[in-house]
Amino acid sequence: MYNHSDIFPGTQRKYCVYIPAQNKPGKPACVYINQEGMQWKAPTVFDNLSYKNEMPVTIGVSISPGKVLADSGANALNRLNRSFG
């Protein structure tokens, strides 16, 4: 969880870095970046395609859209910061 932003104070973002088992230190790997969080069972898909040599070894980096938590109150909703990424 990343929650420090000078540009969008109070915004929280979840991030994930997926390093496949087939990755070998010192060998080049592709990088896939997704700004919607880890979706579509990506790690399983990456592993299966890499194992079959249908896709190069690929490291996945995902970042969720920002969220600003509501200040208080049972009826308050969190504000999603999707329009700013």
C-alpha positions as CSV (number, residue, x, y, z in Angstrom):
1,M,0.0,0.0,0.0
2,Y,1.4,3.4,-1.0
3,N,-0.3,6.3,0.8
4,H,2.2,9.2,0.5
5,S,1.6,11.7,-2.3
6,D,2.6,15.3,-2.5
7,I,0.4,15.7,-5.6
8,F,-2.7,14.0,-4.4
9,P,-2.5,14.1,-0.5
10,G,-4.5,11.4,1.2
11,T,-4.6,9.1,-1.8
12,Q,-3.9,5.5,-1.2
13,R,-2.8,3.1,-4.0
14,K,-2.3,-0.7,-3.8
15,Y,0.6,-2.0,-5.8
16,C,1.9,-5.5,-6.6
17,V,5.1,-6.7,-8.2
18,Y,4.9,-10.3,-9.6
19,I,8.1,-12.1,-10.3
20,P,7.5,-15.4,-12.1
21,A,9.3,-18.6,-11.0
22,Q,10.9,-18.8,-14.4
23,N,12.8,-15.5,-13.9
24,K,16.5,-15.9,-13.6
25,P,18.6,-13.2,-12.0
26,G,21.0,-11.7,-14.6
27,K,18.8,-12.6,-17.5
28,P,16.6,-10.0,-19.2
29,A,12.8,-10.2,-18.7
30,C,9.9,-8.3,-20.1
31,V,7.8,-6.0,-17.9
32,Y,4.0,-5.7,-18.0
33,I,2.5,-2.6,-16.3
34,N,-1.2,-2.5,-15.5
35,Q,-2.8,0.6,-13.9
36,E,-5.9,-1.2,-12.8
37,G,-4.4,-3.6,-10.3
38,M,-3.6,-7.2,-10.9
39,Q,-6.5,-8.6,-12.9
40,W,-7.6,-11.6,-14.9
41,K,-5.5,-14.0,-12.9
42,A,-2.5,-12.5,-14.6
43,P,0.2,-14.4,-12.6
44,T,-1.4,-17.8,-13.5
45,V,-1.7,-16.8,-17.2
46,F,1.9,-15.5,-17.3
47,D,3.2,-18.7,-15.7
48,N,1.2,-20.9,-18.1
49,L,2.2,-19.0,-21.2
50,S,5.9,-18.8,-20.1
51,Y,6.0,-22.5,-19.3
52,K,4.7,-23.3,-22.8
53,N,7.2,-20.9,-24.4
54,E,4.3,-18.9,-25.8
55,M,5.4,-15.8,-24.0
56,P,8.7,-14.6,-22.7
57,V,9.4,-14.4,-19.0
58,T,7.5,-11.3,-17.9
59,I,7.5,-9.5,-14.6
60,G,4.1,-7.9,-13.7
61,V,3.7,-4.5,-12.0
62,S,0.2,-3.4,-11.1
63,I,-1.0,-0.2,-9.5
64,S,-4.6,0.3,-8.5
65,P,-6.4,3.6,-9.2
66,G,-6.1,6.0,-6.2
67,K,-8.6,6.0,-3.4
68,V,-9.2,8.7,-0.8
69,L,-10.8,7.4,2.4
70,A,-13.9,9.1,3.7
71,D,-13.3,11.3,6.7
72,S,-16.0,9.9,8.9
73,G,-19.6,9.0,9.2
74,A,-21.5,5.8,8.4
75,N,-22.9,7.2,5.2
76,A,-19.7,8.7,3.8
77,L,-18.2,7.0,0.8
78,N,-14.6,6.7,-0.2
79,R,-13.7,8.8,-3.2
80,L,-12.1,7.0,-6.1
81,N,-9.3,9.0,-7.8
82,R,-9.7,7.2,-11.2
83,S,-9.8,10.4,-13.3
84,F,-6.3,11.2,-12.2
85,G,-4.9,7.6,-12.5
